[in-house]
Amino acid sequence: MCRIRAAIATHLTTAGRTANRLTGLGATAGLAVGLLLSLLMLAPSAQADCGGVQVAKPSKRPKTYLPPLALGDSTMIFALPSLAAEGYDANARGCRQFPEAIALLTGLRHAHTLPTSS
């Protein structure tokens, strides 16, 4: 743990000096800019916290047709149990982008497992 703290302190000091030289600011402002730059370099990407795909199947599956499909992003994850209780085949993923949803729907259509209204 001490080695990690020493490495961070060295990194912050070096980053502060570099920022001070580049910006011409005082020592405090240079250290603040260096700290900001260090935090930006250490911050994980937004995609790292998105999580995987969450799926909920309906508790009672209709025998004559495929259940309706609910496809969504992180805003739908907590609603999955309720959707499944209402008979939906629900699929949600945090940070899901529109092209991913289109690709999922295309794959379901090609596999003949995309629900239809007829």
C-alpha positions in Angstrom: 0.0 0.0 0.0 2.9 2.4 0.8 4.4 1.8 -2.6 1.0 2.7 -4.3 0.7 5.9 -2.2 4.3 6.8 -3.1 3.7 6.2 -6.8 0.6 8.3 -6.7 2.3 11.1 -4.9 5.2 11.1 -7.3 2.8 11.0 -10.3 0.8 14.0 -8.9 4.0 16.0 -8.2 5.3 15.3 -11.7 2.0 16.1 -13.3 1.7 19.3 -11.2 5.1 20.5 -12.3 4.3 19.7 -16.0 1.0 21.5 -15.8 2.8 24.5 -14.1 5.4 24.7 -16.8 2.8 24.4 -19.6 0.3 26.9 -18.2 2.6 29.3 -16.4 0.3 29.2 -13.3 1.4 29.3 -9.7 2.3 26.2 -7.7 -1.2 25.7 -6.3 -2.9 26.1 -9.6 -0.3 23.9 -11.3 -0.9 21.2 -8.7 -4.7 21.5 -9.2 -4.3 21.1 -12.9 -1.9 18.2 -12.4 -4.4 16.5 -10.0 -7.2 17.0 -12.6 -5.0 15.5 -15.3 -4.1 12.5 -13.1 -7.7 11.8 -12.2 -8.7 11.9 -15.9 -6.0 9.4 -16.7 -7.0 7.1 -13.9 -10.8 7.4 -14.4 -12.4 4.2 -15.9 -14.3 4.6 -19.1 -18.0 4.9 -19.1 -18.4 1.5 -20.7 -16.8 -0.2 -17.8 -19.8 0.4 -15.6 -22.5 -0.6 -18.1 -22.8 -4.2 -17.1 -24.0 -7.2 -19.1 -27.2 -8.2 -20.7 -30.1 -8.9 -18.3 -32.9 -11.2 -19.5 -36.3 -12.0 -17.9 -38.5 -14.7 -19.4 -42.3 -14.7 -18.9 -43.5 -16.9 -16.1 -46.3 -18.2 -18.2 -45.3 -18.7 -21.8 -48.1 -18.8 -24.4 -48.1 -22.1 -26.3 -49.6 -20.8 -29.6 -47.4 -17.7 -30.1 -44.1 -16.1 -29.0 -44.5 -13.7 -26.1 -44.1 -10.0 -26.8 -40.6 -8.7 -26.7 -39.4 -5.8 -24.6 -35.9 -4.6 -25.6 -34.2 -1.8 -23.7 -31.2 -0.2 -22.1 -30.3 0.6 -18.5 -33.5 2.4 -17.8 -35.4 -0.9 -18.2 -33.2 -3.1 -16.1 -35.2 -2.7 -12.8 -38.5 -3.2 -14.7 -37.5 -6.7 -16.0 -39.3 -8.7 -13.2 -42.5 -6.7 -13.7 -42.3 -7.1 -17.5 -41.8 -10.9 -17.1 -44.7 -11.1 -14.7 -46.9 -9.4 -17.3 -45.8 -12.0 -20.0 -43.1 -10.1 -21.8 -39.8 -11.6 -22.9 -37.6 -8.8 -21.7 -34.0 -8.0 -22.6 -32.0 -5.0 -21.2 -28.4 -4.0 -21.2 -26.8 -0.9 -19.5 -25.5 1.6 -22.1 -27.1 -0.3 -25.0 -26.7 1.7 -28.2 -29.3 1.7 -31.0 -27.1 -0.2 -33.5 -26.8 -3.0 -30.9 -30.6 -3.2 -30.6 -31.0 -3.3 -34.3 -28.5 -6.1 -34.6 -30.3 -8.1 -31.9 -33.6 -7.7 -33.6 -32.1 -8.7 -37.0 -30.6 -11.8 -35.4 -34.0 -12.7 -33.9 -35.7 -12.2 -37.2 -33.2 -14.5 -39.0 -33.6 -17.1 -36.3 -37.4 -16.9 -36.8 -37.8 -16.1 -33.1 -39.0 -12.5 -33.4 -42.6 -12.1 -32.2 -45.1 -11.0 -34.8 -48.6 -9.6 -34.6 -50.1 -12.1 -36.8 
